[in-house]
Amino acid sequence: MPAEPVSQPLPTITRTTGCVLLAPLLAAVLFVSLPRGMSWQRVAQDAGHGLVFAGVAFVLLLMTRPPAGAAVRPPATYLRVLAAACVIGVLTE
């Protein structure tokens, strides 16, 4: 019988690395604009926002460290990161 795969905790990144990763994601939302000539272009641009903010949430999650002595982040951390990504999304729209 094959061995059960062992899950590894997510790595952490420094704040500097996180900011370097967040900058192009947020710049894509703020400065990239597709021509508004056709409705499918508008829909494609709007759909891209969800992917960008999923990336923002993931980078924010990697920037948070697990509590001392814990191998994984508690569920409350995931909720805080999701809330932070939503707030950033609202502020950029």
Sequence and secondary structure as in RCSB ss.txt:
>XXXX:A:sequence
MPAEPVSQPLPTITRTTGCVLLAPLLAAVLFVSLPRGMSWQRVAQDAGHGLVFAGVAFVLLLMTRPPAGAAVRPP
ATYLRVLAAACVIGVLTE
>XXXX:A:secstr
              HHHHHHHHHHHHHHHHH    SSSHHHHHHHHHHHHHHHHHHHHHHHHHS   TT SS  H
HHHHHHHHHHHHHHHHH 
